[in-house]
Amino acid sequence: MQALKLSAVVLFLGLTPFVAAQETVRIGVVQPTTGPVAYDGNIYVNTVKMLVDDMNAKGGVLGKKIELFVEDGACNPAQSVNAAEKLVTRDKVVALLGAFCSTSTAAMMEVAKKYKVPHITGISTAEQLTQQGNPYFFRAVATTPMLGDAFGGVLPQAVKAKRFAFLTLNDDWGRSMVASYPKSIEKAGGQIVATELFQQSDLQFLSQITKVKAANPDAIILAANTQQAAALTKQIRDLGITVPLIGEGSWTSDSYLKLAGPASEGVYGLVEYVYTIKNPINDAFVKEFQTKLKENPTKFAGGAHNAINIVVDAIKRAGEANPEKIRAALEKTDYNGLVGNMKFDDKRQAYGQTVYLAHIRNGVPEVVATAKIAKP
């Protein structure tokens, strides 16, 4: 991370923006490299860096090297806006990747629109992001309502439950989950018996878990990233709750499994990517990731893979590193990657890709169901 920042500073000091733009293709990344979800944000950054190194070893794009500029957004909207402003005005990037948390991505979108620079996320799932008509924002991941539509109807049978409780992060993502999942769950014969929210900074959940337990659910649906997901899992099990846990977020990652320990056994993950899927593109990605980064890729690594490859593919098809031409090329994306084919609809929301329900068995997330994301 520090090396990336130093590289950016050296390039800025040593060359004028015009000359640099002629010699490299500049891409900006905003991710939380500090703060409560720093582990996941750094996974994203390290994945993009690894993939760009591969691309540059093969000649880059349009005969030029790709230069990454990384800024810490810390999952803070104001900091993410400042980071995006620096990348566009100081570093003259031609495309933006980020942020991570949906609230920060929503704020960062306005910078992309202001400066007319294409912006893509492979992580943020709050539905409203692509409902705002921002022509410079693209989402290469299913929304939370899309996941709910894909899997809500199969959850009662898959986990053998009828009474569901929600225990989610109190942000755009968590609230979107609470708003969107019940319809398909109830249509399949389930019912919602409790809803509890927690804050981004929380690591103690006794109050919320106690209220959920009192509702006597057959299963609990959660939205949380690595540190909070592990803490929730252990605290739920410590209070004697043995019902299935079903999570959006980091529930299939190595880091979660290590932090949660034996409590993770039997947990279900509703994910847009899991490293155990089988196809040639993913097989090669997992092998390289394990070799270079010494762990299995997470859903955030998968999101990074999709985002950087889609952007570089658009730059290639645009024929030049011109933000407006890249934006136009992104509109015509027809990308085959880790999770199948992706296209963007008229709101620049990706569709066509596969999503996964994975079950932790002996510390390994095994895919037990798949679904295709339909065109909205």
N, C-alpha and C positions, 0 to 999 in steps of 0.2 A: 504494500500500500504506500509506504513512504517513498519507495523507489519510483512509483508511478507519479506521485506528486512532484518529486524532484525533477523527473523527466519533463513534466509539464512546465515547471518554472524555468528550467534551463532553455527549453525551446522558446518560451515567451521572451526571455531576456536576450537570446542570441539572434533572433530573427524577427523581422517585421511580420505582422499578421498576413500581409499579402504574399510575401515570399513563402512563409510556412504553408499557406493554403495551396500553393503551387507544388510543393514538395511532398506533402503528406495529406491524407484524408483524415480529418479530425473528427472524432466522435466523443461526446461527453457522457459521463456516467454519474448519476446522483444516487447514492445508496447510504443506508445507515451503517457507517463503519465505527461509530461510537453509539452508546446508549443501550436501551433494553433489548433491541433486536440486532445488535452489532454482529453477533456470530453469523446470523443468516445473511446480513448485508455483505459481510466480508466473503462469504461463500459465493455470492453473486459476483462480486468484483473479481475474485480470483479465477472464477470460471471464465468470465469475459476476457481477462488477461491471457489465460491459457489458450483460448480459442483464437484470439487475435494474433498471438505468437505463431500459431499454426498457419493462419492465413498469410501472415507476413513471410513466413518461411517458404510459402508457395507463390510469392510475388505480390501479396497484398491485393488491392482492388484497383482496377483501371491503371495498372502498372505502377502504382504508388504504395508506399507503406501506409498502414493504418496507425494513427497515433491516438492513444487513449488519454483522456483527461478525466480524472476521478475527483469528485468532491463529496464530502460527508454531509448528508442531509439529516442524519440522526432521527429520522421519522418525526421531524419537527417541521410543520408547514412553512414557517418563516425562514428557517435555516435552509430548507430545500429550495425555496424561491431565490434566496441569495446565492446559493450554489449554482442554480441554473442560470441566473443573471451573469455570474462570473464566466461560466463556460461559454455562453453566447457572445458576450460583449468583450471579454478579455481574450479568451482562447479561440474564438471564432470557429466553434464546432459547427458541423453541418447537420448533425443529428444528435438527439438526446435520448438516453436510456434512463428510466427511473420513474418514480422514486422507489417506493417499497410500500409503506403504509398508504392506504387509499387517500387519507386526508392530505398527506404530503404530495401525492401525485396530483390531486385536484388543484392544489395551489401551484404546483410546477407547470401544469397545463397552460396556465394563463401567460407564463413567460414564453412558452413555445408559440402561442398564438400571437403575442405582442410582437415577437421578432420574426415570425413566419419561419420557424425551424421545426422540422418533423420530430415528433416525440413519441416513443413507444414504451409501453410497460409489458413485462411478461409476468408480473406479480400481482398488481393491485386488482381486486375483484369487485369492489363496490359498484353496483349497477349504474349509478347516476353519472359516472365518469364519461361514459359514451352516450349519455342522453342529452349532453349539453351542446351538441352541434359544433364542437371545436374541430375544424378541418385539419388541424395539425397533430391531433392526438389519435394514436392507434393502440388497441389493446390486443396483445397476442396471448390471451389466456381467457378461459371461460369466466363469466361473472359468477358470483355466489348464487343468484337465482337460477342460472343455467345448470350449475351443479345440483341445486335443489330439484329442478325439473328432471334432471337425468337420474338422480338416485333417491329422491325423497319417497317415491312410490315403491321402491324395492326394499327400503330399510326395514319396515315391519317384518317382512318375511326373512330378509337376510340375517337379521340379528334376533329374530323371534321375540319381538317386542310389540306392545300396543300403546303403552303409556310412555311418552317421551318428555324429557325436560331439556331446556336450553341453559347452558352456562357459557357465556361468550364475552369476549372483549367488548367494552363499550366504546366502539368507534364505528365508522361507516361500514366496515367489513362485518363486524359482529351484529350490528343492528340490521344490516341487509340480510344476514342469515336468518335472524329471528323473524323478519318480515316475510321471507320468501319460502322457506322450507315447509311451514305448516300445511299449506294448501295441498301439496302432493302427498304428504304424510297422511293427512286426514282423508284424502280421496282413497288411499289404500287401506283405510280402516284403523289408522292410528289416531291418537289424540295427544294434545299438548297439555301437560299438567303443571308445569312450572317454567318460569323464565327468570334468570338471574344474570346480571351484568357485573363486570369488574373493570378496573382501570388499568391502563398501560403499565403503571408503576407497581401494581400490586403483586406480591408474592405470597401473601397469606390469604386464604380463601375460606376460612372456617365459617364465617357468617353465611356466605352464599351457598356453600356445600350443605350446611345444616338445613337451610330452607329447602333446597332441592331434595334432600333425603326425606324431609317431612312430607313431601308430595308423593312419595312412594313410586317413583318412575321404574319402568322396565328397562330403560336405556337413557343415556345422557348424551346430548349432542353439544359439542364444544367448538369454539373458535379461539385458537391461541397459537403463538409461535414458540420456539424451542424452550426457553427458560420457563415461561409460564405454563406451557403444556406439561412439562415434566413435574413442576410443582403441583399443578392441579391433579395429575394422575396419582401421585404419591399421597396427597392429602385426602383425596376421595377414597382410595383404598385403605388408608389408615383409619378412616371413620367407619370402616366395615361395609362400605357400599361395593357390591360385587357385580352390579349390572354392567352390560356392555357400554363402553365409551366409544363415541364416534366423533372424530375430529377433522375439521378443516385446519390446515396449517402445517406444522412441522411433525406430524404424528407418525411419519414413516422414516424420518431422518436418523442417521447414525448418532448424531448429537443428542437427539431426544431419547433414543433407546438407551444410550449410556447414562444420561442423567436420571431417567425414570427407573432404570434397572428392571428388576423382576416385575414391578408394577405395570410395565408396558405390555406384558404378555396378554394377548387377546384383544388389544385395542384395535379399532378400525380407523383407517385413514381415508377420507374423501379427498383425492388429490388429482392434480392436473398432470402429474408425472411421478413415477416411482422407478427406481433403478432396476427393479427385477423384470420389467417388461422386456420382451424378446423381439428384436428386429436388428438388422445389420447396423443401422445408424447408432442405435443405443448401445449395442454391443461394443462398438469402437469407442464411443464416448465414455462408457463405464471403465473400460480398460485403461484409457489414457488418464481419466480422473483418479483412478486408484493408484496408478503409477506415479503421477506427478503431485497429487494433492493428498494422497495417503488415506483416503476414505471413500465411501460410496457417495455418488452425487445425490443431493436432495432435490425436492421439488423446486427450490429456488435456483439451484444449478440448472435444472431443466428449463426454467423460465428464462434464465440468462442465455442459455444455448439458443432458444427460440428467438429471443429479441435480437441478439447480435447477428445471427445468421439471416434473419429477415431483413434487417437494415442493410447489411452488406450486399445481399442479393438485390435490393432495390437500388443501391448505389450503382451496382454493375449494370442493371437494366436502364438506369437513368442516363448512363454514358458520361456523366461528369458529376463532380462533387458539388452540386448546386442544390441548396435546400428545397427550392420549389420543385425542381425536377425529381428529387428524391421523394418528396411528398406525393407527387403524381404517380411515381412508380410504385410506391407502397399501396396506393389505391388498387393496383392491379396485381397484388401479391397472389401467387399460386405456389405455395411453399410446401415441400415435403420434408419433414424432419423427424425428430424423436417420437412424436405422438401422432404421426400421420400428416394428412394434408390440412393446410390452413389457407383460408381466404378471408377477406374483410368484407363486411356488408356495407351498406351506404352510411352507417354510423361509425364505420371503421372498427367494428367489433369482430374479432376472429370467430370463425365457425368451421366445422368439419373435422376438428381434431378429436382424439379419443381421451376420455377421462376415466379414472380408475377408483374402485373401492378395494382397498388392500387390508389384509388382516395380519396382525403380528403373530407369528408362530415361531417359537424358539428363537426369537430375536430377529426374524427375517420378515419383511413385509411381502406377503404373498397376495397376488391379485386374485380376487374372488368374483369380481364383476367388472364389466366395462360398459361404456356407453359412448355414442357419438354425439357431439354437440351439433344440434340442428341449426340451420340458418334462422336467425331471429325473425 
